[in-house]
Amino acid sequence: MAKASRRKLFKFGAAAGGALVAASARAATAATAPAGPLSDPWGHSLGAGVDDRPYGQPSKYEKDAIRRYVPWLAQSPQADASFTPLQDQPGIITANGFFFERYHAGRVSVNPAEWRLMIMGLVEKPLLLTLDDLKRFPSVSRTHFLECPANGATEWPAAQLNSLQYTHGLIACAEWTGVKLSTLLKEVGLKPNGKWLLAEGGDGSHLTRSVPIEKALDDCIVAWGQNGEALRPEQGYPVRLIVPGWQGNQMVKWLRRLEIGTDPWYTHEETASYTELLPNGKALGFTWVAEAKSVISFPCPEKPLTGGPGNYEIRGFAWTGRGKIKAVDVSFDGGVNYSRAALQEPVLDKCMTRFTIPWHWDGKPALIQSRAVDETGYVQPTIAEARAIMGTAPVYLNNSIQTWQVLADGSVNNVQLG
């Protein structure tokens, strides 16, 4: 056998040593890296059967994706609100378990067999309907958002709550199924002098709201279904009123009475909900419509950039009570420059719209914002522009642009500019 040359032996030794080093590195990496999909433990045994959960539940690994509330916002949880976890909502439909709550006298349990809806007042034929009676009428399914007028109220004086859920979580969007209010009003026959509708709830507060007859005859829904199931008690089971595009407190839950009259029945609480004192001493009264608004849901304080510098998709939601969202612009420098985001289908009337835009993050601090434009041409204002109209101490109707500050470590803070 031919002898190997000294040079060849050196080459072989170097190659063998390199292979051993590489093999050691691979072994060390394998010991610390997550198991690959072929060795996942859940793929080697039987799972639970179809009789395990008669009503489905989220994964146990999503246990932190829940509604939350701020204890100091109200004196009692029976007259308080919980917040939608927008940071965990992937699309425009808000899961029923995520849908924010707002109570005036706590959540009530209504027996549907005993529930009745009275339609009375200036009508030709008053009605008293059972739930089965109501469901006999022609029905519709429409997707609309529902926003409390206090959404963002804590942020009027300054950036206070470092959380998307707490700054914007008093909004949600669902597919509502029920009878058009106009169908019921046609059935009872409106008298010519009937100009206003009173809606009354069946909870302990007997919340009432006044609706102009033009809106009542337009697109309002007396709903019993939400996202493919019956309304939940949190949302007014068995029946609630949906007033698309208007402030959420118009959408009376546990609906029990509709009365037609010549004038609005404004209570003190209802008037306070719709009236804001302006800087010039005048009052902005009866602001029913939810104006155009948007917010970036990724990144946000709850969902920072954890992967370091690189390519990301910015995501968020926009909505308007005046029709459809026409455009959303995104800024990465605090509003100095804006780029047009893509609107994800479907873009529906008075409905949340999802928007996205790619971003290459260089690892440096950034100030990201979104600005909505609706089909009427209305442009979402900055906080300074909103304060110039509303003054320095408003309570409701904060639809200003939200600024998130992205820090070099990827964490995100709630800040205000100007």
Buried (B, 14 or more C-beta within 10 A) or exposed (E): EEEEEEEEEEEEEEEEEEEEEEEEEEEEEEEEEEEEEEEEEEEEEEEEEEEEEEEEEEEEEEEEBBBBBBEEBEEEBBBBBBBBBBBBBEEBBBBBEBBBBBBBBEBBEBEEEEBBBBBBBBBEEEBEBBBEEBBEBEBEEBBBBBBBBBBBBBBBEEBEBBBBBBBBBBBBBBBBBBBBBBBBBEBBEBEEEBBBBBBBBBBBBBBBBBBBBEBBBBBBBBBBBBBEEBBBBBBBBBBBBBBBBBBBBBBBBBBBBBBBBEEBBBEEEBBEBBBBBEEEEEEBEBBBBBBBBBBBBBBBBBBBBEEEEEEBEBBBBBBBBBBBBBBBBBBBEBBEEBEEBEBBEEBBBBBBBBBBBEBEBEEEEBBBBBBBBBBEEBBBBBBEBBBEEBBEEBBBBBBBBBBBBBEEEBBBBBBBBE
